[in-house]
Amino acid sequence: MAITPNVGGLDKTLRIIAGIALIAFAVLASVDNVWKIVAGLVGAVMLITAMVGFCPLNSLLGINTRRHEA
């Protein structure tokens, strides 16, 4: 089973920015540890999906933000 990339362009850039921001929040914010863990995990998932170029949730919802090459 091949994984078809479905994250591209602006989506990838926004995921990287949001992922870094969430991880920074998890490290620097003075909130409950639960929120730090949640923010850190969500941030890490966003960075991973941006780097890999595939998002399982996008796939389930039928969303593809990557341009198709001709």
N, C-alpha and C positions, 0 to 999 in steps of 0.2 A: 504494500500500500504506500503510494507516494504522497507526500505532503505538498499540496499546491500552495505556494506563497499567496497570502491575501492581505498583507499589510504593506503599504507603500507610500511614498511621497510625504505629504503633509501629515498623514496619520502617524507615520513612523517618527517624524520630528516631534509631534505633540506627545507621543508616548514617551520619548526620551526625556523631554522637558518635565513632564508630569512625574515620571518615575524618579528622576533626580530630586525633584521638589518633595515628593513623599518620603523618600529615604532621608533627606535632610531634615524634614519635619520629625521623623521617627528618632533621629539622633539628637536633635537640638531642642525639641519642644518639652515643656514641663507639664505633661499630661499623664494620665494613668498608663501603666505599662501595656494594658490591653490595646489602647489606641496606638501606641508606638509599634506594637507587633503587627497590628492590622495595616497601618500605614507602610511599614517596612515591607511586608509581604506583597501588598498591592503594588508598591513601587518596584519591587524586584520583578514581579510578573510583567509589569509594563515594559521594563527594560529588556527582559528576555524576549518577549514577543516582538519588540521592535528590532532587536538584533537578529533574531531568527527569521523574521518576516512572515510569521504565521501566528494567527490567533484562533484558538479553538472556538471561542465564543462567536467571533465573526463567521467562522465556518458554519456553526449551528444556525446562525441567523441569516445566512446566505449573503453576507456582506463581503465585498471585495474592493479594497481601495487601491489596489495595485493596477497600474496600466497594463493592458494586454499588449504584448509585442506582436507585431505583424509578421 
